[in-house]
């Protein structure tokens, strides 16, 4: 098969299937490693009084479920060209990867934005003593909602299945899935709009606050504020892109390989990329991962773990009462 034939076929072939499986394997391994490193490095610091890092840990947990889930089901199925498990296992993995694991990301993004808004605009509330830490409550609600999405669509004709014919996850054609898809798209767009607006408001507020500091402090603060805005907008863009890819964009391509890229590859690639973004853009997460890999001495690691916890890159010290 020539490259032109490969990129023009709308039917599954052995070559398209194998190439797709190889690409999924590479990006799934990459995403699993990055998100696991972030998750474990943060989990080891769970006793730290830092709501921000706990929410990041939750987000990486959701990303890990997606990346590792691909290694357990879609990739073997695609390589073998065979559903080697019963139909209900396909439905189970679809709910686990496509709903439970996937939905943790957007819900965690809402928690991160809420945490930042509370610290910057309502510091008196942020530093109050709470019987139950707001960040912990938010994480529990996030996980409960994700679990409800996981179990809510197990009835027959409402499953989210991995299709060998399309080399991607697709819902069964039914009234249930049509309603679910509409609610899903609207919800994700609302989340992206609200968190993006909050991101800009935070950026301008923090820039205004930095103008009252010395020149050196102001320059450093503005640089960190730009990172906050960039990370927020990037993660929001990933949520929106993945939502559109898995519901509408893939239908625009008659070529199977391009459908695969937008329908299946996109889901796991964006989870892997988000793990990299958390590592690259957050200095505290970066240090935690490097310490986990042995790039820090024991004394340096103790210093890192004993340092004052920062929720937003030196924007506000995290209160011991928030966690």
N, C-alpha and C positions, 0 to 999 in steps of 0.2 A: 504493500500500500504506500503510495507517494504521500508527501506532506499535504498536497492539495486535496487528495482523497480523504486523508485523515481529518482535515479541517472542514470538510464539506459534508461528511456523512451525518445523517440524522438518525441512523440506526446503530444499535450497539454492536461492536465488533470486538474480537479478542484483543486487538492492538489498543483500541481506545480504552477498553476495560483495564488492561494491564497498566497502561500509562497512568490512568486515573488512580488506580490502586497504589502505584509507586508514589505519586504526588501526595496522596492522602497520608501515606505512611511517613514520608519525610516531614510534612508539616505537623502531623499529629505527635510524632516523637519530639520534635522541636518544642511544640506548645506544651506537651506534658512535662518536659524537663524544666522549662522556664517557669511555668505556673506552679509546679511542685516545689521548686527552689524558693519562690516567693512565699508560697503557703507555709512551708516548713520553717523558713527563717522567721516569719511573723508568728507562727504558732509557738515557737520556742520563747517568744517574748510576750505571750498572752497575759502574763502577770503584770506587765507594764501598764500603767494607767493611761492608756492611749486609745480612745475610741476610733480615731482615724485609722490606725494600723489594724485594729480588729475588723473594721469594715473592709479594708483592703484584703485582709486574710479571707474574709467571706467571699469576696469577688473572685479571688484566685481559686478558691475551692470550687465555685461554679464553673470557672473556665477549665479546671482540671477534669471535671466530670465529662465535659464535652470532648476534650482532647483524648482522654484515656478511653472514653466510651467508643470513639471511632476505632481505636486499636482492638477493641474486644468484638465489634460486630461489623460495621460497614466494610472495613478493610479486609478481614478474612472472607467475608461473603463475596466481595468483588474479585479477590484473587482466585477463589475457588469456583466462582460463577455458580454458586449453589447456596440456597438457604438451608444450612445444615442443622438448624434448630426449628422447633415448631413455630407456627404463626404467632402465637401469643408471646413468644420471646422477642420477636421482631417488634410487636406492639409495646412490650415492656421497655425495650431499649429506646424506642422512639419517644416514649413518655419521659424516660430518664434523661436522655441526651437533649431532646428537642424542647422539653418543657421544664423539667426540674432544673437541670444544669444551666440551660440557656437563660431562663428567666431570672436566675440569681444575679446576673450581670446588670441588667437595667434597674432592678430593685435596689441593688447595692449602690448604683450610681445616684439614685434618689437619696439614699442614706448619707452618702459622702457630701452631696450638695447641702442637705439639711444640716449636717454637722458643721460645715464651713459657715453657712449663713448664721447659725446660732452663735458661733464663736465670735464672728465679726460684728454682726448687727445687734445681738442681744447678749453681750458678755455677762450681764448680771444674772441672766437665766443659765448661761453656760457654766458659771461658777457656783451655782446654788448646790446645796446638799440634797441629793435625791435618794430615796430608799432603793429604787431600782434605776440603775444608770440608763439614761435615754438611748445611748448607743447600743447597749445590750438588748434593750427592749426592741429597738429597731431591727437588730439582726435576727431576733427570734421571729418577729413579724414577717421579715423577708423570707426566712426559711419555711415558715408555716404556709405563706402564700404560694411559694414554689412547690411545696408538697401537695397543696390542694390542686394546683394545676396538673401535677403529676398523676393524681388519682381520679381527677374529674372526667377525663376523657377516655377511660378504659372501655366503656360500652361499645359493643360491636358497631361498625360503620362510623366510628368517631376516632379511629386510631391514626397515629402519625407513624408511617412505615418507611423503611428503607427499600427503595425500588431498584432492582438490578437493571431493569429496562431503561430507567432514567439516570441511573448511577447517582441517586440522591434521595433525600427524605421528602416524602410527599404525603399530604393528608388523604384519607379516603374521601371519595366524592359522596357527600351527603349533606343534608340540611345542617346537621350538627357542626361539621367542619366549616361550612360556609359562614355560619354565625360566628364561630370561634375565630376565623380568619379576620373578619371585619372588626371584631372587638380587639383583637390582637394588634392590628395595624393602627387603629385609632389610639389605643393605649400607648403604644411605643412612640407615636408622633407627639402626643401630649407630654410624655416624659422627656423627650428630647427638647422640646420647645421650652418647658419650664426650667429644666436644669441648665440649658444654654443661657436663658435670660438671667438666671441667678448667677451663672458664671461671669457674665459681663458686669453685673451689679457689684459682685465681689471684687472684680478687677479694678473698677473705677474707685470703689471705696478704699481699697488698700493702697492704690496709687495716691489718693488724696491724703491718707494718713502718712505715707512715706515722705510727703512734702514738708512735714513738720520736723523731720529728722536732719541729722548732719548729712553732708554731701556723700560721704562714704557709706553711711547707713542707708541713705535714700537710694543710691545706685544699686546696692546689694538687694534691698527690698524690692525694687522695681524689677530686677532680673528674676527674682523668685516668683513675683506676682505674675510675670509673663509665663513662667513655667506652669503655674497653676491654671491660668486661662487656657494655655495650649493643651494641657493634659485633659481638662474638662471638655473642651470642644472636640478634641480628637476622639475621646471615648464616646461622646454623644454621636459623632459622625459614624463611628463603627456600629453603634446600636441601630441607627437609622439605615445605614447601608445594608446591614445584615437582615433587618426587617424587610426591606424592599426586595432584596435578592431572593429570600426564601418564600416570598408571597407573590411577587409580580414580575420582577426583572427577568427571571429565567425564562419566562414565556415569550420574551421578545426574540429569543435566539432559536432558529430552526436547527442549528448544528448541535449535535449531542454534546460534544466536548465543551462548548461554550455554556451550554446548559449546566453541565457538571461543575464548571468553574464558579458559576453564580449560585447554584443550588446547594451543592454539597461541599466543595472545596472552600467556598467563602466562609461557611459557618465555622469550620475548625481553624482556618487561617486567621480570621479576625480574633478568635479567642487566643491564639498563639501570639499574635501581634500585640494584643492588649496586655498580655503578661510581660512582654518586652517593654512596653510603654511604662508600666508600673515600675519595672526595674530601672529603666533608664532615666525617668523623669523625677523620681522621688529619691532624694539623697538618703533618707533613713532606710528605705527598703533596699537600696543599692548596698548600703553598708551592711545591712543584715544578711543579704545573700553572700556578699564577699566574706563576711565572718563565718558563715556556714561552710563555705568552700575552703576555709583555712587561710584566707588572705590577711587575717588579723591575728595578732598575738593574743594570748590569754589576757594579758593586762589591758590591751586595747579593747577587747571584747567586753571585759568587765566595765570599763569606762563607758563604752557605748550603751550597755544595759543599765548603767546607773545614771546616765545623763538625764536632764529634765526632758520630759516627753513633750514633743511639739506636734500639734494637730495639723498645722498648715505652715510648713517651712518657716518657722520663726514668726509667724503672724500672731499666734496666741499660745501661751503655755497651757497645756492640757490640765484641767482640774482633776484632782484625785477623786472627786465626787462623780465624774462623768462615767466612771467604769467600776 
